[in-house]
Amino acid sequence: MSRTLRLVKIFRTVGRYRLDELVELEKLPGLPRLAMKVSPWRLHGVPDMPRGERIRKALEDLGPVFIKFGQMLSTRRDLLPEDIADELAKLQDNVPPFPEAESIAIIETALGKPVSQLYATFASTPMASASVAQVHAATLHSGEDVVVKVVRPGIEPVIRQDLSLMFTLAKLVARYSPDGRRLRPVEVVSDYKLTILDELDLGREAANASQLRRNFEGSKLVYVPQVYWDYTRRNVFTMERISGIPVTDMDTLRSKNVDLKLLAERGVEIFFTQVLRDSFFHADMHPGNIFVDATDPADPNYIAVDCAIIGALSESDQYYLARNLLGIFRRDYREVAQLHVECGWVPPETRVQDFESALRAVCEPIFERPISEISFGQLLVYLFRTASRFDMEVQPSLVLLQKTLLNIEGLGRQLYPDLNLWDTAQPFLEHWVAERYSPQSMLKRLQRHAPSWLEQLPQLPDVMMDNLQQAKELEQRFSLQQQKAQTLQDRVREDTQRRRRRFVAALACGAAALGAFPGAWQQLVQAPLASWLLAALGLTLLWPREP
């Protein structure tokens, strides 16, 4: 489909669901407002459904790329109203599979061998199919059960075309929508572009899975399937086939007497372990990507798949995040406000007391509810939304973090509705902050940085000499500038004194001239008071002054 035809379809879909009604026409400039008023869209009646549902159905009609965009957008609760975000979260990425022959051709081209030589068995019917890829069951000749993920053929040009159109629409929204600045549509589409293009590179997903598996090796918290690198390329990914219970299958979990409370608490522990210990977290932990190993019902653990979207935090963001979370736990709004300024999340000119007051107004009503009813993920959403009023630029890593926490918390409350996230998380956070500044931790950081410091040590004398030389040159330059400034100041002072002498001489000559004429002084003395005042003012203004 050409770009023009695709654009026509988009506008037809907008008209069908009357999304133009969501724009405040009176706030648009003259020409766009007139175009909207005479648009053929207005021949359609407004559908009898809420605005969120209309937006969701429009995205579903526009296809997989827009559906995934809506899914991503549903996580930006700091930008969207709750009714729209809740509706977008219902989007399902169900796409018909592409033919077996195409899937086999892609595998054979990528791996350089016939499928029969690569795999002992290969299921022609896919296990699952989505907008970017589909998955087939297979068995290696060595006997391991695996799944083979294959990128959908011809999907990249479609994605890039739709992204181009999204950028066009985002610029229009940014220019003409009253909320354009707050919503930052261009930045949102840019974040989405990075996410969906990364999903096309299955080699990247495999590397993420391998790293996550290594981070939790030997752990009872979560299991990550093994990657088979000999059978993995940019558009083909082969990994271990797992057998577990879908985390949403509550009937099966209960029938096996799985300890749901422990499972829910471990979900929270997984989140904070990934964020604070590893600074590397699975950012797409929705129920479809999570399974449960119930081999030992009293000691269950998670199985995580689909590592295409991974979040990471810098060391400073990691620290400030932990401090912010603890501050929220303790209702220390002043500390939270100060931390936002210190770490650069809000502009340095932000008045801390104003930000503190805004945080208190948002958080206090929430804290008045029973602790079991408080959504910590939602509280984080409110925090970011409040901070955005103070020109906080929400970083992609923090958005992914917010999304992940919402997923984890939702999953935990589904498993165990009485889950107390606060009691589970607070000790973990306090332990991490205390450990960060323990002597052992300081020694580890010293050992980590010691090789680079030792490498730079021989250069230290040269660096010191260069710095001393630069300091000397700066001192000489400053001294020279001072001398020049002093010389200029002396010249100005001399010039001012010269002009004063000339002014006094002119006054003396004027007085002498008056004295040469008989009766001049008597007439001058008899002048009105206003004339004397004006004369004094004039002389004051004419008197030469130093700059």
TORFIMI-586540 format. One record per residue (C-alpha): residue number from 0; x, y, z. Coordinates in pm, whole numbers, plus 50000, padded with zeros to 5 digits. Layout:
<nodes>
seq, px, py, pz
NUM, X, Y, Z
...
</nodes>
This chain:
<nodes>
seq, px, py, pz
0, 50000, 50000, 50000
1, 50138, 50339, 49899
2, 50191, 50618, 50149
3, 49903, 50816, 49997
4, 49655, 50527, 50018
5, 49768, 50452, 50373
6, 49712, 50814, 50468
7, 49365, 50805, 50311
8, 49280, 50496, 50517
9, 49396, 50669, 50834
10, 49176, 50973, 50767
11, 48878, 50749, 50682
12, 48924, 50566, 51012
13, 48949, 50895, 51199
14, 48623, 51001, 51035
15, 48444, 50673, 51099
16, 48501, 50700, 51473
17, 48472, 51080, 51473
18, 48801, 51130, 51653
19, 48784, 51490, 51533
20, 48528, 51543, 51811
21, 48810, 51496, 52060
22, 48981, 51812, 51931
23, 48877, 52153, 52069
24, 48803, 52330, 51739
25, 48783, 52676, 51890
26, 49146, 52656, 52000
27, 49269, 52576, 51648
28, 49399, 52842, 51409
29, 49160, 52971, 51142
30, 49245, 52749, 50843
31, 49265, 52414, 51029
32, 48945, 52502, 51217
33, 48763, 52575, 50888
34, 48895, 52252, 50732
35, 48766, 52050, 51028
36, 48423, 52215, 51016
37, 48368, 52145, 50643
38, 48525, 51798, 50653
39, 48317, 51508, 50511
40, 48379, 51336, 50846
41, 48092, 51539, 50987
42, 47851, 51344, 50765
43, 47909, 51053, 51005
44, 47725, 51054, 51331
45, 47927, 51036, 51651
46, 47940, 50668, 51760
47, 47758, 50592, 52080
48, 48064, 50480, 52274
49, 48316, 50640, 52512
50, 48614, 50825, 52367
51, 48862, 50562, 52487
52, 48673, 50284, 52309
53, 48656, 50488, 51988
54, 49034, 50541, 51996
55, 49093, 50170, 52065
56, 48871, 50052, 51780
57, 49035, 50300, 51541
58, 49380, 50162, 51624
59, 49255, 49805, 51580
60, 49123, 49894, 51234
61, 49456, 50052, 51136
62, 49647, 49730, 51195
63, 49931, 49574, 51395
64, 50176, 49865, 51401
65, 49912, 50103, 51538
66, 49791, 49836, 51781
67, 50140, 49800, 51927
68, 50163, 50178, 51944
69, 49840, 50187, 52142
70, 49973, 49919, 52376
71, 50284, 50125, 52438
72, 50078, 50440, 52478
73, 49864, 50272, 52744
74, 50173, 50263, 52968
75, 50213, 50645, 52950
76, 49964, 50712, 53228
77, 50163, 51020, 53315
78, 50036, 51170, 52988
79, 49693, 51014, 52921
80, 49362, 51036, 53105
81, 49284, 50716, 53295
82, 48978, 50625, 53083
83, 49182, 50630, 52760
84, 49481, 50448, 52914
85, 49253, 50173, 53055
86, 49085, 50123, 52717
87, 49414, 50111, 52525
88, 49539, 49844, 52765
89, 49271, 49612, 52620
90, 49434, 49610, 52276
91, 49515, 49257, 52159
92, 49787, 49189, 51903
93, 49622, 48895, 51723
94, 49750, 48861, 51367
95, 49688, 48572, 51121
96, 50004, 48361, 51069
97, 50200, 48383, 50747
98, 50244, 48068, 50531
99, 50471, 47782, 50638
100, 50672, 47801, 50316
101, 50771, 48162, 50386
102, 50871, 48079, 50743
103, 51089, 47788, 50627
104, 51248, 48000, 50353
105, 51346, 48269, 50607
106, 51498, 48010, 50844
107, 51696, 47835, 50569
108, 51827, 48164, 50427
109, 51929, 48292, 50771
110, 52093, 47970, 50896
111, 52227, 47847, 50561
112, 52091, 47490, 50582
113, 51766, 47308, 50507
114, 51522, 47293, 50797
115, 51550, 46914, 50798
116, 51922, 46939, 50872
117, 51875, 47205, 51135
118, 51590, 47048, 51332
119, 51483, 46688, 51390
120, 51120, 46802, 51392
121, 50959, 47130, 51288
122, 50590, 47208, 51343
123, 50442, 47380, 51039
124, 50153, 47528, 51235
125, 50278, 47818, 51448
126, 50225, 47813, 51824
127, 50154, 48187, 51824
128, 50149, 48473, 51574
129, 50189, 48847, 51637
130, 50252, 49160, 51434
131, 50631, 49130, 51427
132, 50699, 48755, 51443
133, 50551, 48409, 51486
134, 50672, 48105, 51681
135, 50708, 47739, 51577
136, 50776, 47434, 51794
137, 51077, 47224, 51696
138, 51325, 46966, 51825
139, 51702, 46972, 51777
140, 51888, 46665, 51652
141, 52053, 46649, 51997
142, 51707, 46597, 52149
143, 51633, 46938, 52307
144, 51281, 47077, 52264
145, 51297, 47432, 52130
146, 51083, 47710, 51987
147, 51182, 47898, 51673
148, 51080, 48264, 51644
149, 51071, 48405, 51289
150, 51031, 48772, 51190
151, 50730, 48834, 50965
152, 50843, 48882, 50601
153, 50820, 49232, 50457
154, 50722, 49382, 50793
155, 51008, 49635, 50823
156, 50904, 49857, 50525
157, 50545, 49856, 50656
158, 50662, 49957, 51002
159, 50883, 50236, 50868
160, 50601, 50368, 50649
161, 50355, 50372, 50938
162, 50616, 50535, 51162
163, 50662, 50811, 50906
164, 50287, 50872, 50905
165, 50280, 50865, 51286
166, 50545, 51135, 51297
167, 50337, 51347, 51057
168, 50027, 51308, 51274
169, 50230, 51371, 51591
170, 50360, 51701, 51453
171, 50004, 51807, 51370
172, 49890, 51721, 51722
173, 50188, 51905, 51872
174, 50111, 52213, 51663
175, 49734, 52234, 51683
176, 49622, 52043, 51993
177, 49580, 52248, 52313
178, 49758, 51968, 52500
179, 50031, 51928, 52238
180, 50313, 52055, 52458
181, 50211, 51845, 52758
182, 50156, 51524, 52562
183, 50485, 51557, 52368
184, 50356, 51341, 52079
185, 50676, 51359, 51872
186, 50885, 51233, 52166
187, 50633, 50955, 52234
188, 50648, 50835, 51871
189, 51029, 50853, 51883
190, 51032, 50623, 52188
191, 50796, 50385, 52010
192, 51019, 50384, 51701
193, 51316, 50265, 51907
194, 51105, 49996, 52076
195, 50945, 49844, 51767
196, 51263, 49855, 51555
197, 51450, 49677, 51836
198, 51183, 49404, 51823
199, 51280, 49336, 51460
200, 51631, 49237, 51571
201, 51590, 48893, 51728
202, 51966, 48879, 51790
203, 51921, 49165, 52034
204, 51633, 48985, 52205
205, 51847, 48672, 52233
206, 52131, 48871, 52391
207, 51887, 49024, 52641
208, 51755, 48679, 52732
209, 52107, 48546, 52775
210, 52201, 48832, 53008
211, 51881, 48797, 53213
212, 51938, 48422, 53242
213, 52292, 48483, 53366
214, 52169, 48739, 53623
215, 51931, 48485, 53779
216, 52143, 48174, 53737
217, 52087, 47947, 54036
218, 51804, 48167, 54168
219, 51464, 48035, 54280
220, 51294, 48357, 54173
221, 51276, 48330, 53795
222, 51393, 48099, 53517
223, 51488, 48229, 53171
224, 51502, 47977, 52881
225, 51838, 47896, 52725
226, 51939, 48059, 52396
227, 52078, 47838, 52118
228, 52316, 48075, 51942
229, 52403, 47836, 51658
230, 52039, 47859, 51549
231, 51991, 48233, 51606
232, 52029, 48526, 51369
233, 51882, 48874, 51328
234, 51548, 48737, 51195
235, 51551, 48387, 51353
236, 51571, 48307, 51724
237, 51587, 47956, 51871
238, 51547, 47903, 52244
239, 51458, 47636, 52494
240, 51091, 47531, 52498
241, 50951, 47566, 52847
242, 50653, 47400, 53007
243, 50475, 47600, 53268
244, 50134, 47718, 53376
245, 50021, 48056, 53237
246, 50020, 48296, 53529
247, 49660, 48392, 53442
248, 49537, 48031, 53479
249, 49425, 48072, 53839
250, 49212, 47755, 53839
251, 49511, 47535, 53758
252, 49734, 47713, 54007
253, 49476, 47666, 54283
254, 49415, 47302, 54190
255, 49787, 47233, 54233
256, 49786, 47413, 54571
257, 50047, 47664, 54462
258, 50152, 47908, 54736
259, 50002, 48218, 54572
260, 50111, 48455, 54848
261, 50474, 48351, 54809
262, 50442, 48374, 54430
263, 50305, 48729, 54452
264, 50580, 48840, 54692
265, 50846, 48688, 54467
266, 50714, 48891, 54177
267, 50785, 49209, 54376
268, 51127, 49078, 54477
269, 51208, 49002, 54112
270, 51127, 49359, 54016
271, 51348, 49522, 54278
272, 51628, 49271, 54224
273, 51637, 49352, 53854
274, 51618, 49728, 53909
275, 51844, 49779, 54210
276, 52086, 49487, 54195
277, 52130, 49441, 53821
278, 52003, 49768, 53671
279, 51874, 49545, 53391
280, 51505, 49459, 53395
281, 51249, 49281, 53179
282, 51023, 49567, 53073
283, 50743, 49366, 52913
284, 50628, 49146, 53201
285, 50261, 49128, 53108
286, 50076, 48800, 53185
287, 50131, 48662, 52833
288, 50507, 48654, 52891
289, 50502, 48499, 53239
290, 50456, 48131, 53332
291, 50476, 47944, 53662
292, 50683, 47637, 53739
293, 50465, 47451, 53990
294, 50681, 47139, 54020
295, 50706, 47218, 54392
296, 50378, 47398, 54479
297, 50517, 47518, 54812
298, 50819, 47672, 54640
299, 50699, 47798, 54298
300, 50906, 48011, 54065
301, 50844, 48217, 53754
302, 50946, 48152, 53395
303, 50997, 48465, 53181
304, 50996, 48478, 52800
305, 51006, 48750, 52531
306, 51296, 48973, 52634
307, 51269, 49212, 52340
308, 51206, 49513, 52564
309, 51467, 49565, 52835
310, 51514, 49863, 53064
311, 51832, 49986, 53230
312, 51912, 50261, 53478
313, 52232, 50456, 53529
314, 52400, 50424, 53867
315, 52287, 50772, 53969
316, 51926, 50715, 53854
317, 51933, 50384, 54042
318, 52033, 50559, 54364
319, 51792, 50850, 54328
320, 51507, 50614, 54242
321, 51562, 50409, 54558
322, 51581, 50727, 54769
323, 51265, 50862, 54605
324, 51074, 50542, 54670
325, 51182, 50539, 55034
326, 51083, 50903, 55065
327, 50736, 50818, 54934
328, 50709, 50526, 55176
329, 50792, 50760, 55464
330, 50578, 51048, 55328
331, 50885, 51270, 55331
332, 50771, 51495, 55047
333, 51045, 51752, 55103
334, 51314, 51488, 55043
335, 51134, 51360, 54730
336, 51113, 51716, 54592
337, 51479, 51788, 54670
338, 51589, 51459, 54511
339, 51403, 51545, 54191
340, 51597, 51871, 54171
341, 51931, 51716, 54267
342, 51917, 51442, 54005
343, 51805, 51679, 53732
344, 51460, 51527, 53675
345, 51309, 51875, 53715
346, 51476, 52209, 53626
347, 51718, 52348, 53888
348, 51514, 52669, 53922
349, 51214, 52469, 54052
350, 51094, 52596, 54390
351, 51130, 52294, 54619
352, 50851, 52411, 54853
353, 50606, 52442, 54560
354, 50693, 52095, 54433
355, 50668, 51955, 54785
356, 50320, 52105, 54826
357, 50205, 51957, 54493
358, 50334, 51611, 54593
359, 50157, 51630, 54928
360, 49829, 51725, 54763
361, 49851, 51421, 54535
362, 49980, 51161, 54780
363, 49798, 51234, 55105
364, 49448, 51132, 54981
365, 49597, 50803, 54860
366, 49769, 50730, 55191
367, 49442, 50773, 55376
368, 49314, 50450, 55221
369, 49388, 50105, 55369
370, 49740, 49994, 55284
371, 49615, 49687, 55094
372, 49417, 49910, 54856
373, 49701, 50143, 54766
374, 49851, 50091, 54421
375, 50216, 50176, 54438
376, 50244, 50164, 54059
377, 49957, 50412, 54028
378, 50122, 50632, 54288
379, 50433, 50640, 54072
380, 50213, 50745, 53778
381, 50069, 51031, 53984
382, 50422, 51130, 54089
383, 50542, 51156, 53727
384, 50223, 51336, 53626
385, 50273, 51592, 53903
386, 50638, 51634, 53813
387, 50544, 51697, 53449
388, 50369, 52018, 53563
389, 50714, 52133, 53673
390, 50860, 52061, 53325
391, 50994, 51718, 53416
392, 51112, 51537, 53106
393, 51022, 51175, 53173
394, 51311, 50956, 53055
395, 51238, 50638, 52855
396, 51402, 50425, 53126
397, 51167, 50567, 53391
398, 50866, 50511, 53165
399, 50966, 50145, 53123
400, 51018, 50121, 53497
401, 50671, 50260, 53564
402, 50517, 50020, 53312
403, 50699, 49722, 53464
404, 50595, 49810, 53818
405, 50232, 49843, 53709
406, 50252, 49499, 53544
407, 50419, 49338, 53845
408, 50178, 49491, 54092
409, 49876, 49395, 53882
410, 50009, 49042, 53854
411, 50075, 49024, 54230
412, 49726, 49142, 54324
413, 49572, 48896, 54078
414, 49757, 48613, 54246
415, 49705, 48738, 54602
416, 49460, 49031, 54641
417, 49581, 49109, 54994
418, 49940, 49159, 54877
419, 50102, 49435, 55082
420, 50351, 49580, 54837
421, 50479, 49824, 55097
422, 50580, 49561, 55352
423, 50744, 49357, 55076
424, 50934, 49641, 54912
425, 51038, 49870, 55198
426, 51284, 49632, 55369
427, 51435, 49555, 55030
428, 51489, 49924, 54954
429, 51630, 50005, 55298
430, 51870, 49712, 55275
431, 51989, 49823, 54930
432, 52051, 50184, 55037
433, 52235, 50069, 55352
434, 52440, 49815, 55158
435, 52536, 50072, 54894
436, 52733, 50268, 55154
437, 52864, 49976, 55353
438, 53245, 49935, 55374
439, 53222, 49616, 55168
440, 53030, 49790, 54890
441, 53272, 50085, 54889
442, 53563, 49842, 54865
443, 53399, 49662, 54572
444, 53350, 49988, 54383
445, 53711, 50079, 54460
446, 53829, 49745, 54323
447, 53611, 49788, 54013
448, 53756, 50129, 53930
449, 54113, 50057, 54044
450, 54240, 49919, 53707
451, 54137, 50231, 53518
452, 54286, 50454, 53789
453, 54613, 50258, 53783
454, 54621, 50286, 53406
455, 54590, 50663, 53432
456, 54838, 50692, 53721
457, 55158, 50727, 53503
458, 54988, 51017, 53323
459, 54914, 51197, 53650
460, 55241, 51404, 53665
461, 55189, 51524, 53308
462, 54827, 51609, 53382
463, 54929, 51799, 53696
464, 55201, 51991, 53507
465, 54954, 52075, 53229
466, 54703, 52196, 53485
467, 54967, 52405, 53663
468, 55080, 52553, 53333
469, 54721, 52631, 53237
470, 54664, 52787, 53580
471, 54977, 52998, 53538
472, 54869, 53110, 53192
473, 54524, 53195, 53322
474, 54677, 53392, 53609
475, 54898, 53587, 53369
476, 54605, 53648, 53138
477, 54393, 53765, 53431
478, 54671, 53995, 53550
479, 54707, 54143, 53203
480, 54332, 54198, 53183
481, 54340, 54367, 53522
482, 54616, 54599, 53404
483, 54421, 54686, 53091
484, 54108, 54749, 53296
485, 54303, 54970, 53537
486, 54455, 55168, 53249
487, 54113, 55216, 53093
488, 53969, 55320, 53428
489, 54249, 55579, 53474
490, 54182, 55718, 53128
491, 53811, 55748, 53199
492, 53883, 55922, 53530
493, 54122, 56167, 53363
494, 53870, 56238, 53088
495, 53595, 56300, 53344
496, 53817, 56539, 53541
497, 53909, 56722, 53220
498, 53540, 56762, 53126
499, 53462, 56888, 53479
500, 53735, 57151, 53455
501, 53598, 57265, 53120
502, 53247, 57282, 53266
503, 53366, 57495, 53561
504, 53559, 57718, 53323
505, 53249, 57764, 53109
506, 53049, 57864, 53417
507, 53317, 58113, 53518
508, 53318, 58267, 53172
509, 52939, 58292, 53181
510, 52951, 58467, 53518
511, 53217, 58708, 53389
512, 53004, 58787, 53086
513, 52709, 58867, 53307
514, 52925, 59095, 53519
515, 53024, 59293, 53211
516, 52671, 59419, 53161
517, 52538, 59673, 53418
518, 52218, 59559, 53594
519, 52247, 59198, 53470
520, 52294, 59052, 53818
521, 51993, 59246, 53958
522, 51770, 59110, 53685
523, 51902, 58761, 53747
524, 51834, 58780, 54119
525, 51476, 58889, 54049
526, 51414, 58581, 53829
527, 51129, 58348, 53943
528, 51207, 58053, 54174
529, 51103, 57804, 53902
530, 51370, 57944, 53671
531, 51636, 57893, 53939
532, 51520, 57535, 53997
533, 51526, 57456, 53626
534, 51869, 57607, 53595
535, 51999, 57402, 53888
536, 51849, 57084, 53737
537, 52013, 57160, 53402
538, 52353, 57216, 53562
539, 52316, 56889, 53758
540, 52243, 56696, 53444
541, 52532, 56857, 53253
542, 52784, 56788, 53530
543, 53026, 56515, 53402
544, 53007, 56188, 53599
545, 53232, 55887, 53617
546, 53086, 55577, 53452
</nodes>
